[in-house]
Amino acid sequence: MLTAFLPGAGLAYVSYLLTKKAAQSAGSAFSLISVVRMFLNIGYLAAVYFLAPMTPWDRIWMLAGAVAGLTLPMFFFTFLLLRQVSPPPKDTDINSDKGGDA
């Protein structure tokens, strides 16, 4: 399972880097990157499915490791992308309202 998890995590990192680069550049690259990521993920899962019988491990565990490797690191990478792309929230004090009824 770990043998499928680690390449999946590496592929999740590559997807993160592609998305980060597309988000920083102006143009239509950002809308196209989801298709590229989908092909990478599906290609990796298909490769694990077809190559697993050639390994001493069970296909189900290999697929479970691949899926975990693709999805679990992506939670962390998505959090990083949101912090890098979106501006930090402004400090607003709700009590400093000039026309408030306090």
Backbone as XML, in Angstrom:
<?xml version="1.0"?>
<chain id="A" units="angstrom">
  <residue number="1" name="MET">
    <atom name="N" x="0.828" y="-1.193" z="0.000"/>
    <atom name="CA" x="0.000" y="0.000" z="0.000"/>
    <atom name="C" x="0.872" y="1.255" z="0.000"/>
  </residue>
  <residue number="2" name="LEU">
    <atom name="N" x="1.967" y="1.207" z="0.743"/>
    <atom name="CA" x="2.862" y="2.360" z="0.800"/>
    <atom name="C" x="3.548" y="2.601" z="-0.541"/>
  </residue>
  <residue number="3" name="THR">
    <atom name="N" x="3.766" y="1.521" z="-1.287"/>
    <atom name="CA" x="4.400" y="1.671" z="-2.597"/>
    <atom name="C" x="3.500" y="2.400" z="-3.588"/>
  </residue>
  <residue number="4" name="ALA">
    <atom name="N" x="2.216" y="2.410" z="-3.368"/>
    <atom name="CA" x="1.293" y="3.173" z="-4.221"/>
    <atom name="C" x="0.982" y="4.532" z="-3.614"/>
  </residue>
  <residue number="5" name="PHE">
    <atom name="N" x="1.099" y="4.653" z="-2.281"/>
    <atom name="CA" x="0.800" y="5.912" z="-1.608"/>
    <atom name="C" x="1.833" y="6.986" z="-1.952"/>
  </residue>
  <residue number="6" name="LEU">
    <atom name="N" x="3.104" y="6.631" z="-1.890"/>
    <atom name="CA" x="4.162" y="7.624" z="-2.087"/>
    <atom name="C" x="4.172" y="8.232" z="-3.492"/>
  </residue>
  <residue number="7" name="PRO">
    <atom name="N" x="4.060" y="7.433" z="-4.556"/>
    <atom name="CA" x="3.949" y="8.088" z="-5.868"/>
    <atom name="C" x="2.670" y="8.915" z="-6.009"/>
  </residue>
  <residue number="8" name="GLY">
    <atom name="N" x="1.586" y="8.478" z="-5.368"/>
    <atom name="CA" x="0.355" y="9.267" z="-5.401"/>
    <atom name="C" x="0.531" y="10.600" z="-4.695"/>
  </residue>
  <residue number="9" name="ALA">
    <atom name="N" x="1.250" y="10.589" z="-3.569"/>
    <atom name="CA" x="1.530" y="11.839" z="-2.865"/>
    <atom name="C" x="2.433" y="12.736" z="-3.706"/>
  </residue>
  <residue number="10" name="GLY">
    <atom name="N" x="3.372" y="12.132" z="-4.410"/>
    <atom name="CA" x="4.212" y="12.915" z="-5.313"/>
    <atom name="C" x="3.415" y="13.530" z="-6.445"/>
  </residue>
  <residue number="11" name="LEU">
    <atom name="N" x="2.471" y="12.788" z="-6.956"/>
    <atom name="CA" x="1.608" y="13.310" z="-8.011"/>
    <atom name="C" x="0.699" y="14.421" z="-7.476"/>
  </residue>
  <residue number="12" name="ALA">
    <atom name="N" x="0.259" y="14.300" z="-6.238"/>
    <atom name="CA" x="-0.527" y="15.372" z="-5.623"/>
    <atom name="C" x="0.316" y="16.638" z="-5.491"/>
  </residue>
  <residue number="13" name="TYR">
    <atom name="N" x="1.593" y="16.478" z="-5.188"/>
    <atom name="CA" x="2.490" y="17.636" z="-5.090"/>
    <atom name="C" x="2.689" y="18.277" z="-6.465"/>
  </residue>
  <residue number="14" name="VAL">
    <atom name="N" x="2.842" y="17.473" z="-7.493"/>
    <atom name="CA" x="2.975" y="17.998" z="-8.854"/>
    <atom name="C" x="1.702" y="18.750" z="-9.247"/>
  </residue>
  <residue number="15" name="SER">
    <atom name="N" x="0.547" y="18.210" z="-8.888"/>
    <atom name="CA" x="-0.722" y="18.894" z="-9.169"/>
    <atom name="C" x="-0.787" y="20.231" z="-8.438"/>
  </residue>
  <residue number="16" name="TYR">
    <atom name="N" x="-0.300" y="20.247" z="-7.207"/>
    <atom name="CA" x="-0.255" y="21.488" z="-6.430"/>
    <atom name="C" x="0.624" y="22.524" z="-7.121"/>
  </residue>
  <residue number="17" name="LEU">
    <atom name="N" x="1.806" y="22.098" z="-7.580"/>
    <atom name="CA" x="2.713" y="23.031" z="-8.242"/>
    <atom name="C" x="2.121" y="23.565" z="-9.546"/>
  </residue>
  <residue number="18" name="LEU">
    <atom name="N" x="1.467" y="22.688" z="-10.318"/>
    <atom name="CA" x="0.835" y="23.130" z="-11.560"/>
    <atom name="C" x="-0.287" y="24.129" z="-11.293"/>
  </residue>
  <residue number="19" name="THR">
    <atom name="N" x="-1.097" y="23.838" z="-10.280"/>
    <atom name="CA" x="-2.203" y="24.729" z="-9.953"/>
    <atom name="C" x="-1.697" y="26.069" z="-9.433"/>
  </residue>
  <residue number="20" name="LYS">
    <atom name="N" x="-0.654" y="26.027" z="-8.625"/>
    <atom name="CA" x="-0.075" y="27.271" z="-8.094"/>
    <atom name="C" x="0.471" y="28.133" z="-9.221"/>
  </residue>
  <residue number="21" name="LYS">
    <atom name="N" x="1.189" y="27.513" z="-10.147"/>
    <atom name="CA" x="1.749" y="28.269" z="-11.269"/>
    <atom name="C" x="0.649" y="28.828" z="-12.164"/>
  </residue>
  <residue number="22" name="ALA">
    <atom name="N" x="-0.403" y="28.043" z="-12.398"/>
    <atom name="CA" x="-1.508" y="28.515" z="-13.239"/>
    <atom name="C" x="-2.285" y="29.632" z="-12.560"/>
  </residue>
  <residue number="23" name="ALA">
    <atom name="N" x="-2.399" y="29.569" z="-11.234"/>
    <atom name="CA" x="-3.138" y="30.612" z="-10.520"/>
    <atom name="C" x="-2.369" y="31.930" z="-10.510"/>
  </residue>
  <residue number="24" name="GLN">
    <atom name="N" x="-1.061" y="31.855" z="-10.537"/>
    <atom name="CA" x="-0.254" y="33.073" z="-10.516"/>
    <atom name="C" x="-0.157" y="33.729" z="-11.883"/>
  </residue>
  <residue number="25" name="SER">
    <atom name="N" x="-0.299" y="32.933" z="-12.936"/>
    <atom name="CA" x="-0.217" y="33.507" z="-14.278"/>
    <atom name="C" x="-1.602" y="33.940" z="-14.742"/>
  </residue>
  <residue number="26" name="ALA">
    <atom name="N" x="-1.612" y="34.976" z="-15.522"/>
    <atom name="CA" x="-2.886" y="35.452" z="-16.054"/>
    <atom name="C" x="-3.195" y="34.694" z="-17.342"/>
  </residue>
  <residue number="27" name="GLY">
    <atom name="N" x="-4.441" y="34.458" z="-17.564"/>
    <atom name="CA" x="-4.831" y="33.789" z="-18.798"/>
    <atom name="C" x="-5.740" y="32.614" z="-18.543"/>
  </residue>
  <residue number="28" name="SER">
    <atom name="N" x="-5.842" y="31.772" z="-19.556"/>
    <atom name="CA" x="-6.776" y="30.651" z="-19.471"/>
    <atom name="C" x="-6.108" y="29.386" z="-18.938"/>
  </residue>
  <residue number="29" name="ALA">
    <atom name="N" x="-4.883" y="29.481" z="-18.447"/>
    <atom name="CA" x="-4.184" y="28.306" z="-17.942"/>
    <atom name="C" x="-4.871" y="27.747" z="-16.700"/>
  </residue>
  <residue number="30" name="PHE">
    <atom name="N" x="-5.449" y="28.603" z="-15.904"/>
    <atom name="CA" x="-6.081" y="28.150" z="-14.670"/>
    <atom name="C" x="-7.313" y="27.292" z="-14.951"/>
  </residue>
  <residue number="31" name="SER">
    <atom name="N" x="-8.058" y="27.615" z="-15.979"/>
    <atom name="CA" x="-9.240" y="26.809" z="-16.300"/>
    <atom name="C" x="-8.855" y="25.483" z="-16.952"/>
  </residue>
  <residue number="32" name="LEU">
    <atom name="N" x="-7.720" y="25.431" z="-17.577"/>
    <atom name="CA" x="-7.265" y="24.220" z="-18.240"/>
    <atom name="C" x="-6.578" y="23.243" z="-17.281"/>
  </residue>
  <residue number="33" name="ILE">
    <atom name="N" x="-6.090" y="23.742" z="-16.157"/>
    <atom name="CA" x="-5.298" y="22.912" z="-15.256"/>
    <atom name="C" x="-6.116" y="21.804" z="-14.603"/>
  </residue>
  <residue number="34" name="SER">
    <atom name="N" x="-7.396" y="21.996" z="-14.405"/>
    <atom name="CA" x="-8.204" y="20.938" z="-13.796"/>
    <atom name="C" x="-8.310" y="19.724" z="-14.722"/>
  </residue>
  <residue number="35" name="VAL">
    <atom name="N" x="-8.338" y="19.963" z="-16.030"/>
    <atom name="CA" x="-8.367" y="18.855" z="-16.986"/>
    <atom name="C" x="-7.041" y="18.102" z="-16.956"/>
  </residue>
  <residue number="36" name="VAL">
    <atom name="N" x="-5.936" y="18.826" z="-16.891"/>
    <atom name="CA" x="-4.621" y="18.195" z="-16.824"/>
    <atom name="C" x="-4.491" y="17.370" z="-15.549"/>
  </residue>
  <residue number="37" name="ARG">
    <atom name="N" x="-4.932" y="17.928" z="-14.430"/>
    <atom name="CA" x="-4.873" y="17.201" z="-13.155"/>
    <atom name="C" x="-5.739" y="15.947" z="-13.201"/>
  </residue>
  <residue number="38" name="MET">
    <atom name="N" x="-6.899" y="16.041" z="-13.820"/>
    <atom name="CA" x="-7.778" y="14.886" z="-13.914"/>
    <atom name="C" x="-7.126" y="13.768" z="-14.730"/>
  </residue>
  <residue number="39" name="PHE">
    <atom name="N" x="-6.504" y="14.112" z="-15.853"/>
    <atom name="CA" x="-5.823" y="13.112" z="-16.668"/>
    <atom name="C" x="-4.646" y="12.486" z="-15.928"/>
  </residue>
  <residue number="40" name="LEU">
    <atom name="N" x="-3.904" y="13.284" z="-15.177"/>
    <atom name="CA" x="-2.801" y="12.739" z="-14.386"/>
    <atom name="C" x="-3.306" y="11.752" z="-13.338"/>
  </residue>
  <residue number="41" name="ASN">
    <atom name="N" x="-4.343" y="12.125" z="-12.623"/>
    <atom name="CA" x="-4.875" y="11.262" z="-11.563"/>
    <atom name="C" x="-5.480" y="9.977" z="-12.133"/>
  </residue>
  <residue number="42" name="ILE">
    <atom name="N" x="-6.273" y="10.116" z="-13.179"/>
    <atom name="CA" x="-6.892" y="8.929" z="-13.777"/>
    <atom name="C" x="-5.821" y="8.032" z="-14.402"/>
  </residue>
  <residue number="43" name="GLY">
    <atom name="N" x="-4.831" y="8.633" z="-15.020"/>
    <atom name="CA" x="-3.744" y="7.848" z="-15.597"/>
    <atom name="C" x="-2.978" y="7.071" z="-14.544"/>
  </residue>
  <residue number="44" name="TYR">
    <atom name="N" x="-2.732" y="7.703" z="-13.401"/>
    <atom name="CA" x="-2.024" y="7.007" z="-12.322"/>
    <atom name="C" x="-2.865" y="5.864" z="-11.756"/>
  </residue>
  <residue number="45" name="LEU">
    <atom name="N" x="-4.146" y="6.115" z="-11.544"/>
    <atom name="CA" x="-5.016" y="5.053" z="-11.016"/>
    <atom name="C" x="-5.148" y="3.902" z="-12.008"/>
  </residue>
  <residue number="46" name="ALA">
    <atom name="N" x="-5.232" y="4.202" z="-13.294"/>
    <atom name="CA" x="-5.292" y="3.137" z="-14.301"/>
    <atom name="C" x="-3.984" y="2.348" z="-14.333"/>
  </residue>
  <residue number="47" name="ALA">
    <atom name="N" x="-2.861" y="3.047" z="-14.188"/>
    <atom name="CA" x="-1.569" y="2.355" z="-14.171"/>
    <atom name="C" x="-1.465" y="1.430" z="-12.967"/>
  </residue>
  <residue number="48" name="VAL">
    <atom name="N" x="-1.917" y="1.891" z="-11.812"/>
    <atom name="CA" x="-1.888" y="1.035" z="-10.613"/>
    <atom name="C" x="-2.812" y="-0.159" z="-10.805"/>
  </residue>
  <residue number="49" name="TYR">
    <atom name="N" x="-3.966" y="0.061" z="-11.380"/>
    <atom name="CA" x="-4.917" y="-1.032" z="-11.586"/>
    <atom name="C" x="-4.336" y="-2.113" z="-12.493"/>
  </residue>
  <residue number="50" name="PHE">
    <atom name="N" x="-3.719" y="-1.692" z="-13.599"/>
    <atom name="CA" x="-3.221" y="-2.676" z="-14.556"/>
    <atom name="C" x="-1.857" y="-3.261" z="-14.173"/>
  </residue>
  <residue number="51" name="LEU">
    <atom name="N" x="-1.062" y="-2.523" z="-13.406"/>
    <atom name="CA" x="0.258" y="-3.022" z="-13.028"/>
    <atom name="C" x="0.256" y="-3.782" z="-11.705"/>
  </residue>
  <residue number="52" name="ALA">
    <atom name="N" x="-0.791" y="-3.650" z="-10.911"/>
    <atom name="CA" x="-0.838" y="-4.318" z="-9.607"/>
    <atom name="C" x="-0.736" y="-5.843" z="-9.702"/>
  </residue>
  <residue number="53" name="PRO">
    <atom name="N" x="-1.332" y="-6.508" z="-10.694"/>
    <atom name="CA" x="-1.161" y="-7.963" z="-10.772"/>
    <atom name="C" x="0.286" y="-8.403" z="-11.006"/>
  </residue>
  <residue number="54" name="MET">
    <atom name="N" x="1.126" y="-7.519" z="-11.478"/>
    <atom name="CA" x="2.526" y="-7.857" z="-11.692"/>
    <atom name="C" x="3.372" y="-7.716" z="-10.428"/>
  </residue>
  <residue number="55" name="THR">
    <atom name="N" x="2.764" y="-7.242" z="-9.365"/>
    <atom name="CA" x="3.462" y="-7.074" z="-8.091"/>
    <atom name="C" x="3.007" y="-8.168" z="-7.129"/>
  </residue>
  <residue number="56" name="PRO">
    <atom name="N" x="3.736" y="-8.368" z="-6.037"/>
    <atom name="CA" x="3.307" y="-9.381" z="-5.072"/>
    <atom name="C" x="2.148" y="-8.936" z="-4.175"/>
  </residue>
  <residue number="57" name="TRP">
    <atom name="N" x="1.671" y="-7.711" z="-4.350"/>
    <atom name="CA" x="0.623" y="-7.187" z="-3.485"/>
    <atom name="C" x="-0.744" y="-7.290" z="-4.148"/>
  </residue>
  <residue number="58" name="ASP">
    <atom name="N" x="-1.772" y="-7.209" z="-3.323"/>
    <atom name="CA" x="-3.150" y="-7.301" z="-3.790"/>
    <atom name="C" x="-3.556" y="-5.999" z="-4.486"/>
  </residue>
  <residue number="59" name="ARG">
    <atom name="N" x="-4.345" y="-6.123" z="-5.529"/>
    <atom name="CA" x="-4.772" y="-4.971" z="-6.314"/>
    <atom name="C" x="-5.598" y="-3.987" z="-5.476"/>
  </residue>
  <residue number="60" name="ILE">
    <atom name="N" x="-6.450" y="-4.501" z="-4.615"/>
    <atom name="CA" x="-7.312" y="-3.621" z="-3.804"/>
    <atom name="C" x="-6.476" y="-2.725" z="-2.899"/>
  </residue>
  <residue number="61" name="TRP">
    <atom name="N" x="-5.457" y="-3.305" z="-2.255"/>
    <atom name="CA" x="-4.618" y="-2.508" z="-1.359"/>
    <atom name="C" x="-3.768" y="-1.505" z="-2.133"/>
  </residue>
  <residue number="62" name="MET">
    <atom name="N" x="-3.356" y="-1.893" z="-3.308"/>
    <atom name="CA" x="-2.595" y="-0.956" z="-4.150"/>
    <atom name="C" x="-3.469" y="0.228" z="-4.576"/>
  </residue>
  <residue number="63" name="LEU">
    <atom name="N" x="-4.702" y="-0.069" z="-4.968"/>
    <atom name="CA" x="-5.613" y="1.016" z="-5.345"/>
    <atom name="C" x="-5.961" y="1.896" z="-4.147"/>
  </residue>
  <residue number="64" name="ALA">
    <atom name="N" x="-6.147" y="1.284" z="-2.982"/>
    <atom name="CA" x="-6.435" y="2.067" z="-1.780"/>
    <atom name="C" x="-5.261" y="2.987" z="-1.443"/>
  </residue>
  <residue number="65" name="GLY">
    <atom name="N" x="-4.054" y="2.489" z="-1.581"/>
    <atom name="CA" x="-2.887" y="3.324" z="-1.337"/>
    <atom name="C" x="-2.759" y="4.449" z="-2.341"/>
  </residue>
  <residue number="66" name="ALA">
    <atom name="N" x="-3.052" y="4.159" z="-3.599"/>
    <atom name="CA" x="-2.979" y="5.184" z="-4.640"/>
    <atom name="C" x="-4.017" y="6.280" z="-4.405"/>
  </residue>
  <residue number="67" name="VAL">
    <atom name="N" x="-5.221" y="5.874" z="-4.065"/>
    <atom name="CA" x="-6.278" y="6.856" z="-3.807"/>
    <atom name="C" x="-5.941" y="7.699" z="-2.581"/>
  </residue>
  <residue number="68" name="ALA">
    <atom name="N" x="-5.443" y="7.062" z="-1.531"/>
    <atom name="CA" x="-5.052" y="7.809" z="-0.332"/>
    <atom name="C" x="-3.893" y="8.743" z="-0.638"/>
  </residue>
  <residue number="69" name="GLY">
    <atom name="N" x="-2.962" y="8.291" z="-1.452"/>
    <atom name="CA" x="-1.836" y="9.140" z="-1.813"/>
    <atom name="C" x="-2.234" y="10.336" z="-2.658"/>
  </residue>
  <residue number="70" name="LEU">
    <atom name="N" x="-3.247" y="10.183" z="-3.465"/>
    <atom name="CA" x="-3.713" y="11.299" z="-4.286"/>
    <atom name="C" x="-4.564" y="12.286" z="-3.491"/>
  </residue>
  <residue number="71" name="THR">
    <atom name="N" x="-5.360" y="11.799" z="-2.550"/>
    <atom name="CA" x="-6.336" y="12.679" z="-1.899"/>
    <atom name="C" x="-5.868" y="13.269" z="-0.570"/>
  </residue>
  <residue number="72" name="LEU">
    <atom name="N" x="-5.247" y="12.498" z="0.276"/>
    <atom name="CA" x="-4.896" y="13.009" z="1.604"/>
    <atom name="C" x="-3.920" y="14.189" z="1.567"/>
  </residue>
  <residue number="73" name="PRO">
    <atom name="N" x="-2.832" y="14.120" z="0.797"/>
    <atom name="CA" x="-1.962" y="15.303" z="0.735"/>
    <atom name="C" x="-2.630" y="16.498" z="0.077"/>
  </residue>
  <residue number="74" name="MET">
    <atom name="N" x="-3.623" y="16.253" z="-0.771"/>
    <atom name="CA" x="-4.274" y="17.361" z="-1.451"/>
    <atom name="C" x="-5.043" y="18.259" z="-0.478"/>
  </residue>
  <residue number="75" name="PHE">
    <atom name="N" x="-5.494" y="17.724" z="0.655"/>
    <atom name="CA" x="-6.124" y="18.584" z="1.668"/>
    <atom name="C" x="-5.128" y="19.632" z="2.149"/>
  </residue>
  <residue number="76" name="PHE">
    <atom name="N" x="-3.908" y="19.206" z="2.439"/>
    <atom name="CA" x="-2.865" y="20.126" z="2.879"/>
    <atom name="C" x="-2.494" y="21.102" z="1.766"/>
  </residue>
  <residue number="77" name="PHE">
    <atom name="N" x="-2.337" y="20.596" z="0.543"/>
    <atom name="CA" x="-1.950" y="21.461" z="-0.563"/>
    <atom name="C" x="-3.041" y="22.463" z="-0.916"/>
  </residue>
  <residue number="78" name="THR">
    <atom name="N" x="-4.286" y="22.074" z="-0.793"/>
    <atom name="CA" x="-5.383" y="23.012" z="-1.043"/>
    <atom name="C" x="-5.381" y="24.130" z="-0.017"/>
  </residue>
  <residue number="79" name="PHE">
    <atom name="N" x="-5.108" y="23.804" z="1.234"/>
    <atom name="CA" x="-4.999" y="24.823" z="2.278"/>
    <atom name="C" x="-3.865" y="25.789" z="1.952"/>
  </residue>
  <residue number="80" name="LEU">
    <atom name="N" x="-2.724" y="25.265" z="1.495"/>
    <atom name="CA" x="-1.615" y="26.135" z="1.107"/>
    <atom name="C" x="-1.991" y="27.040" z="-0.066"/>
  </residue>
  <residue number="81" name="LEU">
    <atom name="N" x="-2.678" y="26.479" z="-1.049"/>
    <atom name="CA" x="-3.095" y="27.282" z="-2.201"/>
    <atom name="C" x="-4.047" y="28.397" z="-1.797"/>
  </residue>
  <residue number="82" name="LEU">
    <atom name="N" x="-4.960" y="28.092" z="-0.916"/>
    <atom name="CA" x="-5.905" y="29.120" z="-0.473"/>
    <atom name="C" x="-5.193" y="30.235" z="0.280"/>
  </residue>
  <residue number="83" name="ARG">
    <atom name="N" x="-4.192" y="29.895" z="1.054"/>
    <atom name="CA" x="-3.429" y="30.917" z="1.770"/>
    <atom name="C" x="-2.595" y="31.759" z="0.822"/>
  </residue>
  <residue number="84" name="GLN">
    <atom name="N" x="-2.108" y="31.182" z="-0.261"/>
    <atom name="CA" x="-1.254" y="31.916" z="-1.190"/>
    <atom name="C" x="-2.043" y="32.746" z="-2.191"/>
  </residue>
  <residue number="85" name="VAL">
    <atom name="N" x="-3.189" y="32.246" z="-2.610"/>
    <atom name="CA" x="-3.950" y="32.921" z="-3.655"/>
    <atom name="C" x="-4.861" y="33.997" z="-3.085"/>
  </residue>
  <residue number="86" name="SER">
    <atom name="N" x="-5.553" y="33.705" z="-2.004"/>
    <atom name="CA" x="-6.500" y="34.676" z="-1.453"/>
    <atom name="C" x="-5.767" y="35.621" z="-0.508"/>
  </residue>
  <residue number="87" name="PRO">
    <atom name="N" x="-6.170" y="36.872" z="-0.516"/>
    <atom name="CA" x="-5.531" y="37.835" z="0.383"/>
    <atom name="C" x="-5.921" y="37.551" z="1.839"/>
  </residue>
  <residue number="88" name="PRO">
    <atom name="N" x="-5.068" y="37.920" z="2.763"/>
    <atom name="CA" x="-5.424" y="37.699" z="4.173"/>
    <atom name="C" x="-6.607" y="38.579" z="4.565"/>
  </residue>
  <residue number="89" name="PRO">
    <atom name="N" x="-7.430" y="38.104" z="5.479"/>
    <atom name="CA" x="-8.588" y="38.913" z="5.877"/>
    <atom name="C" x="-8.138" y="40.168" z="6.619"/>
  </residue>
  <residue number="90" name="LYS">
    <atom name="N" x="-8.884" y="41.229" z="6.401"/>
    <atom name="CA" x="-8.581" y="42.490" z="7.079"/>
    <atom name="C" x="-9.069" y="42.414" z="8.513"/>
  </residue>
  <residue number="91" name="ASP">
    <atom name="N" x="-8.311" y="43.046" z="9.392"/>
    <atom name="CA" x="-8.730" y="43.100" z="10.796"/>
    <atom name="C" x="-9.818" y="44.160" z="10.938"/>
  </residue>
  <residue number="92" name="THR">
    <atom name="N" x="-11.015" y="43.716" z="11.153"/>
    <atom name="CA" x="-12.124" y="44.639" z="11.345"/>
    <atom name="C" x="-12.706" y="44.396" z="12.714"/>
  </residue>
  <residue number="93" name="ASP">
    <atom name="N" x="-12.899" y="45.441" z="13.404"/>
    <atom name="CA" x="-13.473" y="45.357" z="14.753"/>
    <atom name="C" x="-14.956" y="45.702" z="14.631"/>
  </residue>
  <residue number="94" name="ILE">
    <atom name="N" x="-15.798" y="44.789" z="15.042"/>
    <atom name="CA" x="-17.249" y="45.024" z="14.903"/>
    <atom name="C" x="-17.727" y="46.104" z="15.862"/>
  </residue>
  <residue number="95" name="ASN">
    <atom name="N" x="-16.961" y="46.417" z="16.885"/>
    <atom name="CA" x="-17.372" y="47.448" z="17.832"/>
    <atom name="C" x="-16.946" y="48.837" z="17.365"/>
  </residue>
  <residue number="96" name="SER">
    <atom name="N" x="-16.125" y="48.936" z="16.339"/>
    <atom name="CA" x="-15.672" y="50.239" z="15.884"/>
    <atom name="C" x="-16.582" y="50.817" z="14.814"/>
  </residue>
  <residue number="97" name="ASP">
    <atom name="N" x="-17.801" y="50.336" z="14.727"/>
    <atom name="CA" x="-18.767" y="50.830" z="13.754"/>
    <atom name="C" x="-19.145" y="52.244" z="14.126"/>
  </residue>
  <residue number="98" name="LYS">
    <atom name="N" x="-19.007" y="53.195" z="13.212"/>
    <atom name="CA" x="-19.243" y="54.604" z="13.514"/>
    <atom name="C" x="-20.704" y="54.939" z="13.705"/>
  </residue>
  <residue number="99" name="GLY">
    <atom name="N" x="-21.571" y="54.197" z="13.074"/>
    <atom name="CA" x="-22.980" y="54.528" z="13.183"/>
    <atom name="C" x="-23.742" y="53.460" z="13.943"/>
  </residue>
  <residue number="100" name="GLY">
    <atom name="N" x="-23.079" y="52.766" z="14.844"/>
    <atom name="CA" x="-23.697" y="51.638" z="15.518"/>
    <atom name="C" x="-24.617" y="52.036" z="16.646"/>
  </residue>
  <residue number="101" name="ASP">
    <atom name="N" x="-25.514" y="51.141" z="17.042"/>
    <atom name="CA" x="-26.446" y="51.376" z="18.149"/>
    <atom name="C" x="-25.919" y="50.640" z="19.375"/>
  </residue>
  <residue number="102" name="ALA">
    <atom name="N" x="-24.951" y="51.142" z="20.052"/>
    <atom name="CA" x="-24.393" y="50.430" z="21.189"/>
    <atom name="C" x="-24.946" y="50.898" z="22.444"/>
  </residue>
</chain>
